[in-house]
Amino acid sequence: MNSNQNINNSDLILSEPYGGDTIDVRELLFAFLRNWYWIGLCVVTGFFLARLYLRYTVPIYQANGTILIKEEESSGLSEEAVLQEIGILKPSSNIENEIQILKSRTLMREVMAELGLNVEYVGLGRLRNSDLYLNSPIVLDSVHWNEGERQATLDIEINSSESYTLLDVENEIESSYTFDEPLTLEKDTFWLRYVPYQSSANRIQINIGVSPKRYLKPLQVKTVDDYSSVLNLQIEDPVPQKAIDILNKLVEVYNQAAIDDKNQVAKKTLKFIDDRLRLLTIELSNVEGGLEQYKERNEIPTEAATTVNIVLEEIGQYDNTLTQKQIRLELLKAVEDILSGGDVTQYELIPANIVLEDAGGVDAQIQRYNELLLDRERLMRAAGADNPQLIALNQQLAGMRNNIVQSVQAVRENLELSIRETQRKLKELQQRINKVPRQERELLEIKRQQNIKEALFLFLLQKKEETALSAAITVPNARVIDPAISGGGPVSPNAMRIYTLGLILGFALPIGLIFIWELLDNKIYSEADIKRFTQTPVLGAIAQSKGQNPIVVKPNSRSGIAEMFRLLRTNLNYIGQGQSKQVILITSGMSGDGKTFIAVNLGISLSLTGKRVVVLGMDLRKPKLSKYLTQQSDYEGEGVTNYLVSNIELESIIRPTEINENLFFIPSGPVPPNPSELLSGSKTTELFKYLKQQFDYIVIDTAPVGLVADAFLLEPYTDISLFSIRYGKTPQQVLGGLEEMRKDKKLKNPSIVLNGVKEGKGYGYGYGYGYGYGYGYGYYEDDDNPKRTGRTLNIFNK
């Protein structure tokens, strides 16, 4: 062979230090390339699964709208306002409370009631259902529950515009009904109506009593930034128009609820005024009727005012003053009665705008008190009773209530004092008027009562109009900046994201499985795998035989596997340091690693050089040597076992072969019960002494060292130990044991032969094995097809 192909023993020593488990990136990449078709198939499958998912998944649309929450303007420059201005403190508005109110069940329940969302119509399809909002061919007009409002589901199949079939899915019962008759189920009655020119779906599921959670869950309300009173409302739904309607109606209901809250004071005030007006109307009617009867009884055609004009004018002024003061006193007493009502009216609104402006600031205090009561009601909807803000508000209300009571009492005392003074003045005038004739004096008294009632009546009418006007012009809390609109396309599922995810999963799944397989695979596939676990040199590699014949080395053979054995034969000379006679021990770590195959074909390769070679079957436990060479069992005839246990002549067990005249073999013979004891005897020494005299090479096929100790018993007679590693079969743990044997020198000149190499993990792709010598196309000939000259048999092919 070419001298460039020769290697010495030092070349077989690893340049890399012995190490543990590592990940070979190049080997991992080759593993991915070898399985490219699986990766491609998974990627295509991922794409079609993503397409299938998009085809049969209900799309979700998103609607968005923005509103501005109006804040009460505060006058003056406070410390809080300064902190807000410089950005240290957030605005003191109840934005978070308003957000909770917008997301409350109460508002959503009202929205659902106005939009008819309490009943959901779903068109049932084979693979996908559809929401029939405003497009259902069947409408539930009304329902009568037998025991309180509850939920129900009706599965209906439309037969025609006049009849339908009710499906009981659980009990598999079908019942036919007509639209002009009520449907009674378990004492609950439903009235259904057919609507033409709507959806063509003929199987409808009607869900009655939909919970507000159905729409509160996808609803999002948040500020556009930390210091803004602008809220962004967002909701997702399979029907874009339904999402738009829900947001618009939610803002409308929210504003109406805020207006109703603000008008509670006005309603309370109007009720109070109406009650007082009813009483005054009766009293005024009585006074006027008494005046009329007095005039008729005394036949008084006109008032004799000429004698009392001066006195009447002065009395009228005092009467007017006294009337106003008595009105104020009466109103103050009414407010005081409300405030002293106890726990029942502790948080009841107080009628406002009915006390005169100069009444010690009572009107302003009452107005502020009512505003805080409304804030408390709104806070209770969004927070629990243990909320710190609610507790603080209750304490503030209690303090204000006490202040109002004290203020009302003080104003009432001052007013009563002023009334007594006015009454004293009137008493003096009445003494003067006593000089007036009796009829005029009595007529004047009745007139005075009429004037008082009329003044009070007119005052209350004025306050009623003012209160009604105030309620009519109440503005809502929120101003719509942008009404709800839908973005057009669905937000879920995201087609691009689903396709990307499908492709990524289709690519990552096989990659991950291949990586895990490579990580968990503990078999030997390459020289790099061997180097990771032992420093024992690799003498050569043998490709996997494609045929059934175990004899692959033949005279004049130019096959790749024959050349590998020739290369192995050449390397043996350097391991044996040029010895003319060598004893070669061939073993393995476990059964099935191909040690007999290597022993036979290596012996043939050595005999082709003209050397006398004997293949010695020393595997006394599972012998296969005779079967490889003669197609007969080792148990037939005499062999090593017969020689070791009896006094037969050694020449009688040495058999020639038909393969080559220089090749001989000694079969194992019958399986003995004690192989180790036989190999330890003196006749083993005589056997090797004789064979060394007769043959140039002795190739020993022995039992695996990983299982029994037979090979160690033959170590004193050997020059070289070849350890067979089976590609893709021998586990890595075997190399650890071999490394220990090398360190303990249990085998002489140990070397490794990688057997059964095929195109696959660690080898192939046009590269030669190990030492940089590749074989190009046309270098080998295929023994099974000699006509196909020029065809390369790479040493890594099967």
C-alpha positions in Angstrom: 0.0 0.0 0.0 1.0 3.6 -0.4 3.3 4.7 2.3 1.3 7.9 2.7 -1.5 5.8 4.0 0.6 4.3 6.7 0.3 5.5 10.2 2.4 4.9 13.3 1.4 4.1 16.8 1.8 7.7 17.9 -0.7 8.9 15.4 -3.3 6.6 17.0 -2.9 8.3 20.4 -5.6 10.9 20.9 -4.6 14.5 20.7 -7.6 15.5 22.7 -7.7 14.8 26.4 -10.1 12.2 27.7 -13.4 13.9 28.7 -17.0 13.3 29.6 -20.3 14.0 27.8 -20.3 17.0 25.6 -22.5 18.1 22.7 -20.9 17.9 19.3 -22.5 20.8 17.3 -21.2 19.5 14.0 -22.6 16.0 14.7 -25.9 17.6 15.8 -26.1 19.6 12.6 -25.5 16.4 10.6 -28.3 14.8 12.5 -30.7 17.6 11.5 -29.6 17.3 7.9 -30.1 13.5 7.9 -33.7 14.0 9.0 -34.5 17.0 6.8 -37.5 15.2 5.3 -39.1 14.8 8.7 -38.5 18.4 9.5 -39.9 19.5 6.2 -43.0 17.3 6.7 -43.6 18.7 10.2 -43.2 22.3 8.9 -45.8 21.6 6.1 -48.1 19.9 8.6 -47.8 22.9 11.0 -48.7 25.2 8.1 -51.8 23.2 7.2 -52.8 22.8 10.9 -52.6 26.6 11.3 -54.7 27.1 8.2 -57.2 24.6 9.5 -57.3 26.4 12.8 -58.0 29.7 11.1 -60.6 28.2 9.0 -62.7 26.8 11.8 -62.0 29.3 14.6 -64.6 32.0 15.3 -63.0 35.5 14.6 -63.0 38.0 17.4 -63.4 41.7 16.6 -62.5 44.7 18.7 -64.4 48.0 19.2 -62.8 51.1 20.8 -64.1 54.4 22.1 -62.9 57.3 24.2 -64.7 59.5 26.7 -63.8 62.4 28.9 -64.7 62.3 32.6 -65.6 65.8 33.7 -64.1 67.0 36.9 -65.5 69.6 39.3 -63.6 72.9 39.1 -62.0 74.0 42.3 -61.4 77.6 43.1 -58.3 78.9 44.8 -54.7 77.7 44.9 -54.3 74.8 47.3 -51.3 72.7 48.3 -52.9 69.7 46.5 -53.4 71.7 43.3 -49.7 72.8 43.4 -48.6 69.1 43.7 -50.8 68.1 40.9 -49.5 70.9 38.7 -45.8 69.8 39.1 -46.7 66.2 38.6 -46.0 64.8 42.1 -49.6 64.0 43.0 -52.2 62.5 40.7 -55.5 64.4 40.2 -57.8 64.1 43.1 -60.7 63.0 40.8 -62.4 59.7 41.3 -61.2 58.3 38.0 -60.6 54.8 39.4 -64.1 54.8 40.9 -65.6 55.9 37.6 -63.8 53.0 35.9 -65.2 50.6 38.4 -68.7 52.0 37.9 -68.3 51.6 34.1 -67.3 47.9 34.7 -70.1 47.3 37.3 -72.7 44.5 36.9 -75.5 47.0 37.4 -74.6 49.1 34.3 -73.9 46.1 32.2 -77.2 44.5 33.2 -79.0 47.6 32.1 -77.0 47.7 28.8 -78.0 44.1 28.1 -81.6 44.8 28.9 -81.8 47.7 26.5 -80.0 45.9 23.7 -81.7 42.6 24.2 -78.5 40.8 25.1 -80.2 38.9 27.9 -81.1 36.4 25.1 -78.3 35.1 22.9 -79.0 33.5 19.5 -76.4 31.1 18.2 -76.5 29.5 14.8 -75.2 25.9 15.1 -73.0 24.7 12.3 -71.1 21.5 11.7 -67.7 22.8 12.5 -68.3 26.4 13.7 -71.1 28.3 15.5 -72.0 31.9 14.7 -73.6 34.6 16.8 -76.9 35.8 15.2 -77.0 39.2 16.8 -79.8 41.2 15.1 -79.9 38.5 12.4 -81.7 35.6 14.0 -84.7 34.0 12.2 -86.3 33.2 15.6 -86.9 35.8 18.3 -88.0 35.3 21.9 -90.8 37.8 22.5 -91.3 37.1 26.1 -90.9 34.5 28.8 -92.8 33.6 32.0 -90.8 31.9 34.7 -92.7 29.7 37.1 -90.3 30.2 40.0 -88.3 33.4 39.7 -86.0 34.5 36.8 -83.5 31.9 35.8 -81.5 30.6 32.9 -82.6 28.2 30.1 -81.3 26.9 26.7 -83.5 26.0 23.8 -82.1 24.0 20.9 -84.4 24.6 17.9 -84.5 23.4 14.4 -86.6 25.4 12.0 -89.0 23.4 9.8 -90.7 26.2 8.1 -92.0 29.7 8.7 -94.8 28.2 10.8 -93.3 25.4 12.8 -90.1 24.3 14.5 -88.7 21.2 16.3 -87.4 21.5 19.8 -84.3 19.2 20.3 -83.6 17.7 23.7 -79.9 16.9 23.3 -79.4 15.1 26.6 -82.5 12.8 26.3 -82.4 12.7 22.5 -86.1 13.7 22.3 -87.6 15.8 19.5 -90.9 17.7 19.7 -92.6 19.8 17.1 -94.4 23.1 17.8 -95.8 26.0 15.9 -94.8 29.7 16.3 -98.4 30.8 17.0 -98.6 28.8 20.2 -96.6 29.3 23.5 -93.9 26.8 24.4 -94.3 25.4 27.9 -91.3 23.6 29.5 -91.5 22.5 33.2 -94.2 25.2 33.9 -92.0 27.9 32.2 -93.7 29.5 29.2 -91.9 31.0 26.2 -93.3 32.9 23.2 -91.2 32.5 20.0 -91.7 34.4 16.8 -90.4 33.7 13.3 -88.6 36.6 11.6 -88.3 36.3 7.8 -85.4 37.6 5.6 -82.8 36.9 8.3 -80.0 34.4 8.6 -80.4 31.2 6.7 -79.3 29.1 9.7 -82.0 26.4 10.4 -80.6 25.2 13.7 -80.6 27.8 16.4 -79.6 27.7 20.0 -81.3 30.3 22.3 -79.5 31.0 25.5 -81.9 32.8 27.9 -80.6 34.6 31.0 -77.1 35.5 29.8 -74.9 36.6 32.7 -73.3 40.1 32.6 -70.0 38.4 33.1 -70.3 37.3 29.5 -69.6 40.9 28.4 -67.8 42.2 31.5 -64.9 39.8 31.0 -63.7 41.2 27.6 -64.5 44.8 28.6 -61.4 46.9 29.3 -61.6 50.5 30.7 -58.4 52.4 31.4 -57.0 55.9 31.3 -54.9 56.9 28.3 -52.1 57.9 30.8 -51.5 58.4 34.5 -52.6 62.0 34.7 -55.5 62.0 32.3 -59.2 62.0 32.7 -59.7 60.5 29.3 -60.8 56.9 29.4 -60.4 54.4 26.6 -63.2 51.7 26.4 -62.5 48.5 24.6 -64.4 45.3 24.2 -64.0 42.2 22.0 -66.8 40.1 20.5 -67.4 37.8 17.5 -69.9 40.4 16.1 -68.3 43.8 15.5 -71.7 45.7 15.5 -72.6 44.1 18.9 -69.3 45.3 20.3 -69.9 48.9 19.0 -73.5 48.9 20.3 -72.4 47.7 23.8 -69.8 50.5 24.2 -72.1 53.2 23.0 -75.0 52.0 25.1 -72.6 51.7 28.1 -71.6 55.3 27.9 -75.3 56.3 27.5 -76.4 54.3 30.5 -73.4 55.6 32.5 -74.3 59.2 31.8 -78.0 58.6 32.5 -77.1 57.0 35.9 -74.9 60.0 36.7 -77.7 62.4 35.8 -80.1 60.4 38.0 -77.7 60.5 40.9 -77.3 64.3 40.6 -81.1 64.8 40.3 -81.8 62.8 43.5 -81.5 66.1 45.5 -83.8 67.8 43.0 -86.4 65.0 43.3 -86.2 65.1 47.0 -86.7 68.9 47.0 -89.6 68.7 44.5 -91.3 66.1 46.6 -91.0 68.3 49.7 -92.3 71.4 47.9 -95.2 69.5 46.4 -96.2 68.2 49.9 -96.1 71.8 51.2 -98.0 73.2 48.3 -100.8 70.7 48.8 -101.2 71.8 52.4 -101.0 75.5 51.5 -103.5 75.1 48.7 -106.0 73.7 51.2 -105.3 76.4 53.8 -105.4 79.2 51.2 -108.7 77.9 49.9 -110.1 77.9 53.4 -109.0 81.4 54.0 -110.4 82.7 50.7 -113.6 80.9 51.3 -113.8 82.4 54.8 -113.3 85.9 53.4 -116.0 85.4 50.8 -118.4 84.1 53.5 -117.6 87.0 55.8 -118.3 89.6 53.1 -121.6 87.9 52.2 -122.7 87.5 55.8 -122.0 91.2 56.6 -123.0 92.6 53.2 -119.7 94.3 52.7 -119.6 95.4 49.0 -116.1 97.1 49.1 -113.3 97.5 51.5 -113.4 100.7 53.6 -109.8 101.4 53.1 -109.9 105.2 53.4 -109.9 105.2 57.2 -107.1 102.7 57.6 -104.8 103.2 54.6 -102.0 104.5 56.6 -102.3 101.8 59.2 -102.7 99.0 56.7 -99.7 100.1 54.7 -97.5 99.9 57.8 -99.1 96.7 58.9 -98.6 95.3 55.4 -94.9 96.0 55.6 -94.5 94.2 58.9 -96.7 91.4 57.7 -94.5 90.9 54.7 -91.4 90.8 56.9 -93.1 88.5 59.4 -94.3 86.2 56.5 -90.8 85.8 55.1 -89.4 85.1 58.5 -92.1 82.6 59.3 -91.4 80.9 55.9 -87.7 80.7 56.7 -88.6 79.4 60.2 -90.9 76.7 58.8 -88.3 75.5 56.3 -85.6 75.5 58.9 -87.8 73.4 61.2 -88.4 70.9 58.3 -84.7 70.6 57.7 -84.1 70.2 61.4 -86.8 67.4 61.5 -85.0 65.6 58.7 -81.6 65.9 60.5 -83.0 64.6 63.8 -84.5 61.6 62.1 -82.0 59.1 63.6 -80.3 56.2 61.9 -83.1 55.7 59.4 -82.4 58.9 57.6 -78.7 59.1 58.5 -77.7 59.0 54.8 -80.8 60.6 53.3 -80.6 63.6 51.0 -81.7 67.0 52.5 -83.9 69.3 50.4 -81.7 72.1 49.1 -82.1 75.6 47.6 -85.1 76.3 49.8 -83.4 78.3 52.6 -82.8 82.0 52.0 -79.2 83.0 51.1 -78.6 85.0 54.3 -79.5 82.0 56.5 -76.0 81.6 58.0 -74.6 79.6 55.0 -77.0 76.7 55.7 -77.9 76.3 52.0 -74.2 76.0 51.0 -73.6 73.4 53.8 -76.6 71.4 52.7 -75.5 71.4 49.1 -72.0 70.2 50.0 -73.5 67.6 52.3 -75.7 66.2 49.5 -72.8 66.1 47.0 -70.8 64.0 49.5 -73.8 61.7 50.0 -73.9 61.1 46.2 -70.2 60.5 46.1 -70.7 58.0 48.9 -73.4 56.1 46.9 -71.2 55.9 43.9 -68.2 54.7 45.9 -70.3 52.0 47.6 -71.1 50.6 44.1 -67.4 50.3 43.3 -66.0 49.4 46.7 -66.8 47.4 49.8 -67.9 48.6 53.2 -64.3 48.3 54.5 -62.9 50.6 51.9 -60.7 53.3 53.6 -62.0 56.0 51.4 -65.6 55.1 52.3 -64.8 55.1 56.0 -63.2 58.5 55.7 -66.2 59.8 53.8 -68.6 58.5 56.4 -66.6 60.4 59.1 -66.7 63.5 57.0 -70.5 63.3 56.5 -71.0 62.8 60.3 -69.0 65.9 61.0 -70.9 68.0 58.4 -74.2 66.7 59.7 -73.4 67.9 63.2 -72.3 71.3 61.8 -75.5 71.7 59.8 -77.6 70.8 62.9 -75.8 73.4 64.9 -76.1 76.0 62.2 -79.8 75.4 61.7 -80.4 75.6 65.4 -78.5 78.9 65.7 -80.3 80.4 62.7 -83.6 79.2 64.0 -83.0 80.8 67.4 -82.0 84.1 65.8 -85.0 83.9 63.5 -87.4 83.2 66.4 -86.0 86.2 68.2 -86.6 88.4 65.1 -90.1 87.1 64.7 -91.0 87.9 68.3 -89.7 91.4 67.7 -91.8 91.8 64.5 -94.8 90.4 66.3 -94.4 93.0 69.1 -94.4 95.7 66.5 -97.5 94.3 64.9 -99.2 94.1 68.2 -98.7 97.8 68.7 -100.2 98.4 65.3 -103.1 96.1 66.1 -103.8 98.2 69.2 -104.1 101.2 67.0 -106.3 99.4 64.5 -108.7 98.4 67.3 -110.1 101.9 67.0 -111.2 100.9 63.5 -114.8 99.6 63.3 -115.2 95.9 64.1 -116.2 94.7 60.6 -113.2 96.4 59.0 -110.9 95.0 61.7 -112.2 91.4 61.2 -112.0 91.8 57.5 -108.4 93.0 57.8 -107.5 90.0 59.9 -108.8 87.6 57.3 -107.0 89.5 54.6 -103.8 89.3 56.5 -104.1 85.5 56.7 -104.8 85.3 53.0 -101.7 87.4 52.2 -99.5 85.2 54.3 -100.7 82.0 52.6 -100.4 83.6 49.2 -96.9 84.8 49.8 -95.8 81.3 51.0 -97.6 79.7 48.1 -95.9 81.9 45.5 -92.5 81.4 47.1 -92.8 77.6 47.0 -94.0 77.8 43.4 -90.9 79.8 42.5 -88.6 77.3 44.2 -90.3 74.5 42.4 -89.7 76.0 39.0 -86.1 76.7 39.9 -85.5 73.1 41.1 -87.2 71.7 38.0 -85.1 73.9 35.8 -81.9 72.8 37.6 -82.8 69.1 37.1 -83.6 69.7 33.4 -80.2 71.2 32.6 -78.1 68.7 34.6 -75.1 67.7 32.4 -73.7 64.1 32.3 -70.4 63.1 33.8 -68.8 61.9 30.6 -68.4 63.6 27.2 -67.9 61.3 24.2 -64.7 62.1 22.4 -64.7 59.3 19.9 -67.8 57.0 19.6 -67.2 53.3 19.5 -65.9 52.0 16.2 -64.5 48.6 15.1 -61.1 48.3 13.6 -62.4 46.3 10.6 -60.3 43.1 10.7 -60.5 40.6 13.5 -58.0 40.8 16.3 -58.2 37.1 17.1 -57.1 34.8 15.8 -54.1 36.7 14.3 -53.5 35.0 11.0 -49.9 36.0 10.7 -49.2 35.0 14.3 -51.0 31.6 13.9 -49.1 30.8 10.7 -45.8 31.8 12.3 -46.6 29.8 15.4 -47.5 26.8 13.2 -44.3 27.0 11.2 -42.2 27.5 14.3 -43.8 24.6 16.1 -43.5 22.5 12.9 -39.8 23.3 12.8 -39.1 23.3 16.5 -40.9 20.0 17.3 -38.8 17.7 15.1 -35.7 19.7 15.9 -36.4 19.3 19.7 -37.2 15.6 19.3 -34.0 15.0 17.3 -32.0 17.0 19.9 -33.5 14.9 22.7 -32.9 11.7 20.8 -29.3 12.7 20.2 -28.9 13.8 23.9 -30.3 10.5 25.2 -28.7 8.3 22.6 -25.7 6.5 24.3 -24.5 4.5 21.4 -21.1 4.8 19.6 -21.2 6.3 16.1 -17.9 7.9 15.4 -14.3 8.2 16.4 -15.2 11.5 18.1 -17.6 9.5 20.4 -14.8 7.2 21.2 -12.4 10.0 22.1 -14.8 11.4 24.6 -14.6 8.3 26.8 -11.2 6.6 26.3 -7.6 7.3 25.2 -7.4 3.9 23.6 -6.2 4.4 20.0 -8.6 3.7 17.1 -6.8 1.3 14.7 -9.4 1.4 11.9 -13.0 1.2 10.9 -14.9 -1.5 9.0 -18.0 -0.6 7.0 -21.2 -2.5 7.3 -21.4 -5.5 4.9 -24.2 -5.3 2.4 -24.3 -9.0 1.7 -25.2 -12.0 3.7 -21.8 -13.7 3.3 -19.6 -13.0 6.3 -16.5 -13.5 4.2 -15.9 -10.1 2.6 -12.1 -10.3 2.0 -11.3 -12.3 -1.1 -8.3 -12.5 -3.4 -8.2 -9.7 -5.9 -11.2 -8.0 -4.3 -11.2 -4.2 -4.6 -14.3 -3.5 -2.6 -14.3 -0.8 0.0 -14.7 -3.2 3.0 -11.8 -5.3 1.7 -9.6 -2.3 1.5 -10.5 -1.4 5.1 -9.3 -4.8 6.3 -6.1 -4.2 4.3 -5.7 -0.9 6.0 -6.3 -2.6 9.3 -3.7 -5.2 8.4 -1.1 -2.5 7.6 -1.8 -0.6 10.9 -1.2 -3.9 12.8 2.4 -3.9 11.6 3.0 -0.6 13.3 1.2 -1.6 16.4 3.3 -4.8 16.6 6.5 -2.7 15.8 7.4 -4.9 12.8 7.3 -8.3 14.5 7.3 -11.1 12.0 5.0 -13.2 14.1 2.1 -11.8 16.1 -0.6 -13.0 18.3 -3.7 -10.9 17.9 -6.5 -11.1 20.4 -9.9 -9.9 19.2 -12.6 -9.2 21.8 -15.5 -6.8 22.5 -17.5 -5.4 25.4 -20.7 -7.3 24.6 -22.0 -10.0 22.4 -22.9 -9.1 18.8 -20.1 -6.5 18.3 -18.7 -8.5 15.3 -15.5 -9.8 16.8 -15.7 -13.2 15.0 -16.4 -11.3 11.7 -13.3 -9.2 12.2 -11.2 -12.2 13.3 -12.1 -14.2 10.2 -11.7 -11.4 7.6 -8.6 -10.1 9.2 -7.1 -13.6 9.1 -8.0 -13.9 5.4 -6.4 -10.5 4.7 -3.2 -11.5 6.5 -3.1 -14.8 4.7 -3.3 -13.0 1.3 0.2 -11.6 2.0 1.7 -15.1 1.9 1.9 -15.5 5.7 0.6 -18.6 7.5 -2.3 -17.6 9.6 -4.4 -19.6 12.0 -7.7 -18.3 13.4 -8.2 -19.7 16.9 -11.7 -20.1 18.2 -11.2 -19.4 21.9 -14.8 -18.2 22.5 -15.8 -21.4 24.3 -19.2 -20.1 25.4 -20.9 -19.0 22.1 -18.6 -20.2 19.3 -19.3 -19.0 15.7 -16.0 -19.5 13.9 -16.8 -22.8 12.1 -20.1 -21.4 10.9 -18.4 -18.4 9.3 -15.7 -20.5 7.5 -17.4 -23.8 6.8 -21.1 -23.2 7.4 -20.9 -25.9 10.1 -21.3 -25.7 13.8 -18.3 -25.5 16.1 -19.9 -28.3 18.0 -19.2 -30.7 15.1 -15.9 -32.4 15.3 -13.0 -31.8 17.7 -11.7 -28.4 18.6 -10.0 -26.3 21.3 -12.2 -27.8 24.1 -11.2 -31.4 23.1 -7.6 -30.5 23.1 -7.7 -28.9 26.5 -9.6 -31.7 28.2 -8.0 -34.8 26.5 -4.7 -36.1 25.1 -5.4 -35.7 21.4 -2.8 -34.5 19.0 -2.8 -30.7 18.3 -2.3 -31.3 14.6 -5.7 -33.1 14.5 -7.7 -30.0 15.3 -6.0 -27.6 12.9 -8.1 -27.4 9.8 -7.3 -25.9 6.5 -9.7 -23.6 4.6 -10.8 -23.4 1.0 -10.4 -19.6 0.9 -6.6 -19.6 1.0 -3.9 -22.3 1.4 -2.2 -20.2 4.1 -5.3 -19.8 6.2 -6.1 -22.4 8.9 -8.5 -22.3 11.8 -9.2 -24.2 15.0 -12.8 -24.4 16.0 -13.9 -24.1 19.6 -15.4 -27.5 19.9 -18.1 -28.5 22.4 -19.1 -25.9 25.0 -17.4 -26.9 28.3 -19.0 -26.3 31.7 -15.8 -24.5 33.0 -14.3 -22.4 30.2 -12.2 -20.2 32.5 -10.7 -23.2 34.3 -9.7 -24.8 31.0 -8.1 -21.6 29.7 -6.1 -21.4 32.9 -4.5 -24.8 32.5 -1.0 -25.7 31.2 -2.2 -27.0 27.9 -3.2 -23.5 26.9 0.5 -22.6 27.1 1.5 -25.6 25.1 -1.2 -24.7 22.5 0.3 -21.2 21.9 3.8 -22.5 22.0 3.1 -24.9 19.2 1.1 -22.4 17.1 3.8 -19.7 17.3 6.2 -22.3 15.8 3.9 -23.2 13.0 2.2 -19.9 12.0 3.2 -16.3 11.4 -0.1 -14.8 12.8 -2.4 -16.2 15.4 -5.8 -14.5 15.4 -7.8 -15.3 18.6 -11.5 -15.0 18.6 -12.4 -14.9 22.3 -15.4 -14.1 24.5 -16.4 -10.4 25.3 -14.4 -8.9 28.2 -17.4 -7.1 29.4 -19.1 -10.3 30.3 -16.5 -12.9 31.3 -12.8 -13.0 32.1 -11.7 -15.4 29.3 -9.9 -12.7 27.3 -7.9 -11.7 30.4 -6.6 -15.3 30.8 -5.2 -15.1 27.2 -3.5 -11.8 27.7 0.0 -13.3 28.5 0.1 -15.0 25.1 -1.0 -12.0 23.0 0.9 -9.2 21.3 -2.0 -7.0 20.3 -5.5 -6.7 21.6 -8.2 -5.5 19.2 -11.4 -4.3 20.9 -14.5 -4.4 18.5 -17.0 -1.5 18.9 -20.2 -2.0 16.9 -21.5 1.2 15.2 -24.9 2.3 16.6 -25.0 -0.7 19.1 -22.3 -0.6 21.6 -23.2 1.7 24.5 -20.8 4.4 25.7 -20.5 2.8 29.1 -18.4 0.0 27.5 -15.7 2.6 26.6 -15.5 3.6 30.2 -14.7 0.0 31.1 -12.2 -0.2 28.3 -10.5 2.9 29.6 -10.1 1.3 33.0 -8.6 -1.8 31.4 -6.2 0.3 29.5 -5.1 2.1 32.7 -4.8 -1.1 34.6 -2.9 -2.8 31.6 -5.3 -5.8 31.6 -4.9 -6.0 27.8 -1.7 -5.8 25.9 -1.4 -3.0 23.3 -5.2 -2.4 23.2 -6.7 -0.8 20.1 -10.2 -0.2 18.9 -11.8 -1.3 15.6 -15.1 0.5 14.8 -17.2 -2.2 13.1 -20.4 -1.9 11.1 -20.0 1.7 10.0 -22.7 2.9 7.7 -23.9 6.2 6.2 -25.5 7.9 9.1 -24.7 9.5 12.4 -21.1 10.6 12.5 -20.0 9.3 9.1 -20.8 9.8 5.4 -21.4 12.8 3.2 -18.4 12.0 1.0 -15.7 12.0 3.7 -13.2 9.3 4.5 -12.8 7.8 7.9 -10.7 9.3 10.5 -7.3 10.1 9.1 -7.9 12.4 6.2 -7.9 9.9 3.4 -11.2 10.0 1.5 -12.1 7.8 -1.4 -13.5 9.4 -4.6 -15.8 7.9 -7.1 -14.2 5.2 -9.2 -11.6 4.3 -6.6 -13.4 1.1 -5.5 -15.2 -1.6 -7.4 -18.3 -3.3 -6.2 -17.7 -7.0 -5.9 -21.4 -7.7 -6.4 -21.6 -5.8 -9.6 -18.1 -5.7 -11.3 -19.4 -4.3 -14.5 -20.2 -1.0 -12.9 -16.6 0.2 -13.0 -15.9 3.7 -11.7 -18.5 3.5 -8.9 -17.3 4.6 -5.5 -18.1 2.6 -2.4 -17.5 5.1 0.3 -16.4 3.5 3.5 -19.4 5.0 5.3 -22.0 3.6 2.9 -24.1 0.7 4.0 
